[in-house]
């Protein structure tokens, strides 16, 4: 199978590329600065002002987008929204103009779609929430669903555990014993190993009955205090320095909702369609990632 991937060299895209190639698939990468790369059978241009060439693909996976990490200044928020909504619009225009469309379009999304869910359990049938990320995710998915005559899947990712993203920041902090719960620690976190995100994308590509949203999270969410204890236990360090809610709000502003918001999300449709997590719980996911990191660090 020939799979096109935007964001193929990113955190999730890189793992998807590795996993897909291991299963014998050919990867066509899309990049703003295309250059030859041995991992890809072809690298195509992903321009910011015109639709890309999506011909000759069996599946297209759209993962490119501005990171949500950092202070949400007005320009940052415009980049977050524009890279997702306007970027997806150009992809859909390309798909609609393509004479021989891919069989499936897998578009990135996020569990930010649900907003702050408190203690309420949500799944793929739950409505969109409120707030900046919920609004972006809702527009993002709506744009992807405009694609005609093609199966569309929206991968709503939670906190991705791997050697990238937020874990790249948290790992070193906890290794030095400076980690701790965020706020009161009672907020729910819905996490997933990066390999399981990539596996779920390939599962969505392979299974024609899968369409619409898929929550890319572990079967069971955990509270932040449990996440903190588990991460500290895996790295063998104490976690005794909590970060007060007020301090996080002052330091991060609106972006503090990434740390203080509660999202109790379950992957109902993924499980019903037969997907099996390789790392179904937090401890196994953290242990794998941190072991891999230790194995690659010099003595």
DOLUMNU-181163 format. One record per residue (C-alpha): x, y, z. Coordinates in pm, 1 decimal, always signed. Example, Ala and Ser with C-alpha at 12.3 -4.5 7.8 and 13.67 -1.06 7.14 Angstrom:
BEGIN
<X +1230.0 | Y -450.0 | Z +780.0>
<X +1367.0 | Y -106.0 | Z +714.0>
//
This chain:
BEGIN
<X +0.0 | Y +0.0 | Z +0.0>
<X +120.9 | Y +353.5 | Z -75.7>
<X +45.3 | Y +588.6 | Z +215.0>
<X +86.7 | Y +965.4 | Z +198.2>
<X +171.2 | Y +1141.1 | Z +526.3>
<X +186.6 | Y +1512.1 | Z +604.4>
<X +403.5 | Y +1569.0 | Z +908.9>
<X +587.4 | Y +1244.6 | Z +831.8>
<X +901.7 | Y +1354.9 | Z +1014.7>
<X +717.7 | Y +1477.3 | Z +1324.8>
<X +662.7 | Y +1300.2 | Z +1656.8>
<X +361.1 | Y +1089.5 | Z +1554.6>
<X +438.6 | Y +1093.8 | Z +1182.5>
<X +785.8 | Y +953.3 | Z +1240.3>
<X +647.4 | Y +661.4 | Z +1441.1>
<X +376.0 | Y +602.4 | Z +1182.3>
<X +640.7 | Y +595.1 | Z +910.2>
<X +848.7 | Y +343.7 | Z +1105.0>
<X +553.2 | Y +116.8 | Z +1179.7>
<X +406.9 | Y +136.5 | Z +828.3>
<X +738.4 | Y +59.4 | Z +659.3>
<X +782.6 | Y -235.0 | Z +894.2>
<X +454.9 | Y -372.5 | Z +759.0>
<X +571.6 | Y -336.6 | Z +399.5>
<X +396.8 | Y -11.1 | Z +305.2>
<X +552.9 | Y +259.5 | Z +87.5>
<X +549.9 | Y +611.8 | Z +230.4>
<X +507.3 | Y +934.5 | Z +35.6>
<X +598.2 | Y +1227.9 | Z +259.5>
<X +464.8 | Y +1581.5 | Z +221.7>
<X +691.6 | Y +1863.7 | Z +334.6>
<X +714.6 | Y +2241.3 | Z +304.8>
<X +1082.5 | Y +2189.3 | Z +223.6>
<X +1097.4 | Y +1863.6 | Z +24.4>
<X +1431.0 | Y +1686.8 | Z +2.1>
<X +1529.9 | Y +1324.0 | Z -64.7>
<X +1498.9 | Y +1090.7 | Z +234.0>
<X +1567.6 | Y +716.3 | Z +232.2>
<X +1262.3 | Y +650.6 | Z +451.8>
<X +1025.0 | Y +769.4 | Z +180.5>
<X +963.4 | Y +646.8 | Z -170.9>
<X +886.3 | Y +1007.4 | Z -264.5>
<X +876.3 | Y +1352.0 | Z -101.3>
<X +620.1 | Y +1600.8 | Z -232.8>
<X +573.1 | Y +1970.4 | Z -168.6>
<X +323.3 | Y +2081.7 | Z +96.1>
<X +277.2 | Y +2448.4 | Z +10.2>
<X +96.2 | Y +2694.5 | Z +235.6>
<X -97.9 | Y +2855.6 | Z -49.2>
<X -207.9 | Y +2577.7 | Z -283.9>
<X -340.2 | Y +2218.2 | Z -269.9>
<X -76.0 | Y +1942.8 | Z -277.5>
<X -50.5 | Y +1659.0 | Z -528.6>
<X -235.5 | Y +1364.8 | Z -368.9>
<X -257.9 | Y +1139.7 | Z -673.2>
<X -137.0 | Y +780.4 | Z -675.4>
<X -203.3 | Y +714.7 | Z -304.4>
<X -400.0 | Y +434.3 | Z -141.2>
<X -439.1 | Y +632.9 | Z +182.1>
<X -362.1 | Y +985.7 | Z +299.4>
<X -280.7 | Y +1074.7 | Z +661.1>
<X -279.5 | Y +1443.1 | Z +755.7>
<X -80.0 | Y +1515.5 | Z +1073.0>
<X +92.0 | Y +1848.0 | Z +1000.1>
<X +12.4 | Y +2134.1 | Z +1236.2>
<X +157.5 | Y +2397.7 | Z +1467.5>
<X +240.4 | Y +2259.3 | Z +1812.9>
<X -1.4 | Y +2359.1 | Z +2087.6>
<X +281.0 | Y +2369.8 | Z +2344.1>
<X +391.6 | Y +2715.4 | Z +2450.5>
<X +228.1 | Y +3045.3 | Z +2545.2>
<X -89.7 | Y +3110.0 | Z +2349.0>
<X -24.3 | Y +3459.2 | Z +2223.3>
<X -268.0 | Y +3585.8 | Z +1956.5>
<X -17.9 | Y +3504.4 | Z +1675.5>
<X +39.2 | Y +3157.6 | Z +1824.0>
<X -335.4 | Y +3090.2 | Z +1833.7>
<X -369.3 | Y +3202.5 | Z +1472.7>
<X -93.0 | Y +2960.3 | Z +1373.1>
<X -254.3 | Y +2674.5 | Z +1567.6>
<X -589.6 | Y +2731.8 | Z +1401.3>
<X -459.2 | Y +2817.1 | Z +1055.1>
<X -224.3 | Y +2520.3 | Z +1028.9>
<X -512.2 | Y +2285.8 | Z +1113.0>
<X -823.3 | Y +2437.6 | Z +960.3>
<X -679.3 | Y +2613.7 | Z +656.6>
<X -421.0 | Y +2338.6 | Z +607.4>
<X -693.4 | Y +2074.0 | Z +603.6>
<X -900.6 | Y +2286.4 | Z +364.4>
<X -617.3 | Y +2272.3 | Z +109.3>
<X -586.1 | Y +1895.2 | Z +152.7>
<X -960.4 | Y +1850.8 | Z +95.0>
<X -946.5 | Y +2070.6 | Z -214.7>
<X -669.8 | Y +1848.0 | Z -348.2>
<X -870.0 | Y +1532.6 | Z -273.8>
<X -1181.9 | Y +1668.7 | Z -442.0>
<X -981.6 | Y +1758.1 | Z -753.9>
<X -803.7 | Y +1422.7 | Z -769.1>
<X -925.2 | Y +1190.6 | Z -1045.9>
<X -826.0 | Y +876.3 | Z -855.8>
<X -874.2 | Y +947.7 | Z -487.7>
<X -714.4 | Y +752.7 | Z -203.5>
<X -955.3 | Y +506.7 | Z -43.8>
<X -930.1 | Y +673.3 | Z +296.1>
<X -836.7 | Y +1010.3 | Z +444.0>
<X -716.5 | Y +998.3 | Z +805.9>
<X -706.0 | Y +1347.1 | Z +952.6>
<X -551.5 | Y +1437.4 | Z +1284.9>
<X -762.7 | Y +1583.4 | Z +1563.5>
<X -746.4 | Y +1591.4 | Z +1943.3>
<X -949.2 | Y +1509.8 | Z +2252.2>
<X -944.1 | Y +1884.2 | Z +2308.6>
<X -1262.4 | Y +1853.5 | Z +2099.3>
<X -1450.8 | Y +1763.8 | Z +2420.9>
<X -1326.9 | Y +2060.1 | Z +2623.9>
<X -1298.6 | Y +2021.9 | Z +3002.3>
<X -1516.0 | Y +1720.0 | Z +3086.4>
<X -1464.2 | Y +1724.6 | Z +3463.5>
<X -1551.8 | Y +1382.8 | Z +3606.5>
<X -1784.9 | Y +1295.0 | Z +3319.1>
<X -1681.0 | Y +1005.3 | Z +3095.2>
<X -1693.7 | Y +1088.4 | Z +2724.0>
<X -1652.3 | Y +880.7 | Z +2408.3>
<X -1673.0 | Y +942.0 | Z +2034.3>
<X -2048.9 | Y +1002.0 | Z +2049.1>
<X -2014.1 | Y +1288.9 | Z +2298.6>
<X -2067.3 | Y +1648.5 | Z +2180.7>
<X -1797.4 | Y +1910.1 | Z +2136.2>
<X -1704.5 | Y +2115.9 | Z +2438.7>
<X -1612.6 | Y +2481.3 | Z +2474.2>
<X -1285.8 | Y +2671.6 | Z +2474.3>
<X -1018.2 | Y +2748.7 | Z +2218.1>
<X -899.4 | Y +2393.1 | Z +2154.1>
<X -1255.1 | Y +2260.0 | Z +2131.1>
<X -1340.2 | Y +2526.4 | Z +1874.6>
<X -1028.5 | Y +2451.0 | Z +1670.1>
<X -1088.2 | Y +2075.6 | Z +1679.2>
<X -1453.0 | Y +2118.1 | Z +1578.4>
<X -1359.3 | Y +2337.7 | Z +1279.1>
<X -1067.8 | Y +2108.2 | Z +1192.7>
<X -1287.9 | Y +1799.7 | Z +1176.6>
<X -1567.3 | Y +1980.9 | Z +994.2>
<X -1322.2 | Y +2082.4 | Z +723.4>
<X -1199.1 | Y +1724.3 | Z +682.2>
<X -1555.4 | Y +1595.0 | Z +654.4>
<X -1611.8 | Y +1814.0 | Z +348.9>
<X -1410.0 | Y +1565.5 | Z +144.7>
<X -1640.8 | Y +1396.9 | Z -107.1>
<X -1652.9 | Y +1031.9 | Z -211.7>
<X -1386.7 | Y +919.7 | Z +34.6>
<X -1388.8 | Y +755.8 | Z +377.2>
<X -1278.5 | Y +1005.5 | Z +643.1>
<X -1142.5 | Y +916.9 | Z +988.2>
<X -1059.4 | Y +1173.5 | Z +1258.5>
<X -793.7 | Y +1057.1 | Z +1506.5>
<X -857.0 | Y +1242.7 | Z +1832.9>
<X -528.5 | Y +1206.7 | Z +2019.7>
<X -483.0 | Y +1246.1 | Z +2392.3>
<X -152.4 | Y +1306.1 | Z +2572.8>
<X +94.5 | Y +1110.2 | Z +2361.0>
<X +364.2 | Y +927.5 | Z +2556.5>
<X +692.1 | Y +892.7 | Z +2372.4>
<X +1026.7 | Y +1061.2 | Z +2318.1>
<X +868.6 | Y +1380.0 | Z +2192.2>
<X +583.1 | Y +1618.6 | Z +2260.1>
<X +500.5 | Y +1698.6 | Z +2622.0>
<X +691.5 | Y +1396.3 | Z +2752.3>
<X +1013.6 | Y +1541.4 | Z +2614.9>
<X +963.3 | Y +1823.2 | Z +2865.5>
<X +828.4 | Y +1620.5 | Z +3159.4>
<X +1078.3 | Y +1333.7 | Z +3154.3>
<X +1390.2 | Y +1533.9 | Z +3248.9>
<X +1200.7 | Y +1725.1 | Z +3520.6>
<X +1088.5 | Y +1405.5 | Z +3692.3>
<X +1432.6 | Y +1246.7 | Z +3654.4>
<X +1579.3 | Y +1524.6 | Z +3867.1>
<X +1313.5 | Y +1476.1 | Z +4137.0>
<X +1150.9 | Y +1810.8 | Z +4063.9>
<X +820.4 | Y +1672.4 | Z +3935.9>
<X +489.9 | Y +1692.9 | Z +4113.2>
<X +116.7 | Y +1704.2 | Z +4063.6>
<X -41.7 | Y +1990.2 | Z +3872.2>
<X -295.6 | Y +2195.8 | Z +4064.7>
<X -493.5 | Y +1970.0 | Z +4298.3>
<X -404.8 | Y +1663.1 | Z +4091.1>
<X -766.6 | Y +1553.5 | Z +4060.2>
<X -806.9 | Y +1634.0 | Z +3690.2>
<X -832.5 | Y +1336.6 | Z +3454.3>
<X -565.5 | Y +1265.3 | Z +3192.7>
<X -626.3 | Y +1050.9 | Z +2885.4>
<X -295.8 | Y +922.6 | Z +2752.3>
<X -164.6 | Y +690.0 | Z +2481.3>
<X +172.4 | Y +550.5 | Z +2372.0>
<X +292.7 | Y +694.6 | Z +2040.2>
<X +318.7 | Y +341.7 | Z +1894.7>
<X -50.0 | Y +287.4 | Z +1969.4>
<X -141.6 | Y +614.2 | Z +1795.9>
<X +44.1 | Y +495.5 | Z +1486.5>
<X -112.0 | Y +151.8 | Z +1519.0>
<X -460.7 | Y +299.0 | Z +1546.0>
<X -404.2 | Y +503.9 | Z +1229.8>
<X -301.7 | Y +190.4 | Z +1038.5>
<X -599.4 | Y +7.4 | Z +1192.0>
<X -827.5 | Y +282.2 | Z +1058.5>
<X -670.1 | Y +257.0 | Z +713.8>
<X -707.3 | Y -121.8 | Z +699.8>
<X -1065.4 | Y -146.4 | Z +829.3>
<X -1323.1 | Y -12.9 | Z +583.9>
<X -1597.3 | Y -8.2 | Z +847.3>
<X -1408.6 | Y +254.7 | Z +1049.0>
<X -1505.9 | Y +616.1 | Z +979.6>
<X -1561.0 | Y +936.4 | Z +1171.5>
<X -1390.8 | Y +1002.9 | Z +1506.3>
<X -1160.6 | Y +759.6 | Z +1689.2>
<X -1031.0 | Y +849.8 | Z +2034.1>
<X -658.8 | Y +771.1 | Z +2041.4>
<X -629.8 | Y +714.4 | Z +2416.4>
<X -570.2 | Y +422.5 | Z +2653.3>
<X -871.9 | Y +219.4 | Z +2766.1>
<X -870.9 | Y +387.2 | Z +3109.3>
<X -788.7 | Y +751.5 | Z +3191.1>
<X -600.6 | Y +838.1 | Z +3511.1>
<X -604.7 | Y +1134.8 | Z +3745.7>
<X -305.6 | Y +1368.1 | Z +3735.2>
<X -196.7 | Y +1261.0 | Z +4083.3>
<X -182.5 | Y +898.1 | Z +3965.5>
<X +6.1 | Y +998.5 | Z +3651.8>
<X +254.7 | Y +1185.3 | Z +3871.3>
<X +305.7 | Y +893.6 | Z +4111.1>
<X +347.0 | Y +646.0 | Z +3827.7>
<X +596.3 | Y +856.4 | Z +3635.2>
<X +797.5 | Y +923.6 | Z +3950.1>
<X +795.3 | Y +552.8 | Z +4034.8>
<X +913.3 | Y +451.5 | Z +3687.8>
<X +1208.6 | Y +692.8 | Z +3697.2>
<X +1281.1 | Y +608.7 | Z +4062.8>
<X +1254.6 | Y +964.6 | Z +4192.0>
<X +1023.1 | Y +1139.6 | Z +4438.3>
<X +749.1 | Y +1371.7 | Z +4314.4>
<X +716.0 | Y +1625.6 | Z +4590.6>
<X +696.9 | Y +1965.6 | Z +4422.6>
<X +337.0 | Y +2036.7 | Z +4318.8>
<X +266.6 | Y +2323.1 | Z +4080.9>
<X -18.1 | Y +2538.3 | Z +4220.2>
<X -303.9 | Y +2617.5 | Z +3983.2>
<X -263.6 | Y +2993.2 | Z +4029.2>
<X +105.7 | Y +2980.7 | Z +3942.4>
<X +34.7 | Y +2782.1 | Z +3625.2>
<X -238.8 | Y +3023.8 | Z +3520.6>
<X -11.8 | Y +3323.8 | Z +3578.6>
<X +279.8 | Y +3162.9 | Z +3394.0>
<X +91.4 | Y +3008.7 | Z +3101.9>
<X -228.5 | Y +3208.5 | Z +3075.0>
<X -495.3 | Y +3040.6 | Z +2861.2>
<X -257.6 | Y +2754.5 | Z +2774.9>
<X -272.0 | Y +2640.0 | Z +3139.8>
<X -591.7 | Y +2454.1 | Z +3046.1>
<X -364.4 | Y +2194.9 | Z +2882.8>
<X -238.8 | Y +2108.0 | Z +3231.5>
<X -535.3 | Y +2185.9 | Z +3453.8>
<X -828.3 | Y +2080.7 | Z +3233.8>
<X -989.6 | Y +1743.0 | Z +3303.0>
<X -1053.6 | Y +1500.5 | Z +3015.9>
<X -1194.5 | Y +1160.4 | Z +3103.3>
<X -1200.9 | Y +1003.7 | Z +2757.4>
<X -1242.0 | Y +642.8 | Z +2647.5>
<X -1168.4 | Y +486.5 | Z +2304.1>
<X -1504.7 | Y +315.4 | Z +2261.3>
<X -1514.4 | Y +297.7 | Z +1880.0>
<X -1152.9 | Y +188.7 | Z +1849.3>
<X -1210.4 | Y -102.5 | Z +2087.4>
<X -1542.3 | Y -194.9 | Z +1925.0>
<X -1371.4 | Y -210.1 | Z +1585.7>
<X -1114.5 | Y -457.4 | Z +1720.0>
<X -814.3 | Y -236.8 | Z +1791.4>
<X -580.7 | Y -377.6 | Z +2057.2>
<X -344.0 | Y -147.7 | Z +2242.9>
<X +15.7 | Y -265.5 | Z +2264.8>
<X +53.0 | Y -51.8 | Z +2578.9>
<X -291.3 | Y -53.2 | Z +2741.9>
<X -195.1 | Y +111.4 | Z +3071.8>
<X +11.3 | Y +404.2 | Z +3189.9>
<X +288.3 | Y +209.7 | Z +3364.8>
<X +367.2 | Y -9.5 | Z +3064.6>
<X +371.6 | Y +293.4 | Z +2832.3>
<X +598.7 | Y +502.3 | Z +3056.1>
<X +829.6 | Y +209.4 | Z +3128.2>
<X +875.7 | Y +143.0 | Z +2756.7>
<X +948.1 | Y +503.7 | Z +2668.0>
<X +1181.8 | Y +571.1 | Z +2958.5>
<X +1366.9 | Y +242.0 | Z +2909.3>
<X +1418.4 | Y +327.1 | Z +2542.0>
<X +1552.0 | Y +667.7 | Z +2639.3>
<X +1792.4 | Y +519.8 | Z +2894.1>
<X +1911.1 | Y +257.9 | Z +2643.6>
<X +2010.2 | Y +536.8 | Z +2401.6>
<X +2178.2 | Y +767.0 | Z +2652.6>
<X +2560.9 | Y +748.8 | Z +2676.5>
<X +2715.4 | Y +603.6 | Z +2991.6>
//
